[in-house]
């Protein structure tokens, strides 16, 4: 696994066709929450990382927080609570 998240930011693992990913990105943008987006179909090793966080499933969006914890398809409120 070669992916290393940016320090102090959330990382959102996505695909280009994921509607839930688009919705969460829009909500984060409107709320002023910065994130690094990683497309698991384009970045080697990240699909496997997402699978390891989701019981073998490539479920997106998967959000990785600065503390190392992760959430699968979180709501904006969940992200805000985690970052508070």
N, C-alpha and C positions, 0 to 999 in steps of 0.2 A: 504494500500500500504506500504509494508515493505522495498522496495528498496531505498537505499540512495546512490547517486553517490559519487565516490571518489572526494574529493576536488581538484579542479584545473585540472581535466582531462575531456576529452570528454568521454561519454558513448555511445556505439553503441549497440542498441538492434537488435538482429539477430535471425535467425533460422539456423539449420544445413544444410538445403537444399537450401538456398537462394543464387542464383548466383550473384545478385547485392551486397549482403553482402560480399561475397568472393572477388569480384572485389574491393570494397571500402577498405576492410582490407588490401589487397595487395598494393593498392596505398598509404594508410597511412603508412604502413610498409616501403615502398621504400622512402617515404618522411621524415621518422623519426618522425612522429607524433604519440605520445603515446595515447592509448585509453583503456578503460575497456570494454570488450565485455560481453554482457548479453544475453543468449539464452532465448527468451520469452517462449519457450516450456519446459524449465527446471527450470526456476526461478519463483516461485509463485508470483502473483501480477503484474508481468511485462507486461503480455499480455494486462491487463486492463489499465495499464499506457500508453502503446503504442496506444491503442484504444482511450484513452482520448485525446491524442495529435494529432490524425489523424481522427477526425470526426467519430469515431466508427469503423474504419478499423484497422486491425492488419497488417499495412504496415511496412515492414522492407526493408533495414535498416532505422531505425529512430535514429538520433544522438541527444543526449542531451548535450548542451554546459555548461561550468562552470557558465555562467551567468543565467542559467535556461531556456534559449530559446532552441528550438528544430528545426530540419530540417528533412524532409522525403526524403530518397533516394538522399542525396546531392552529388554533384560532389566533387572531391578532391579540385578544385578551390574554391568552396563555403565554404568548411571546412577551407581552408587556409585563406580566406578572413575573416571569422568569428573569427578566432583565432589571426589575426594580430593586 
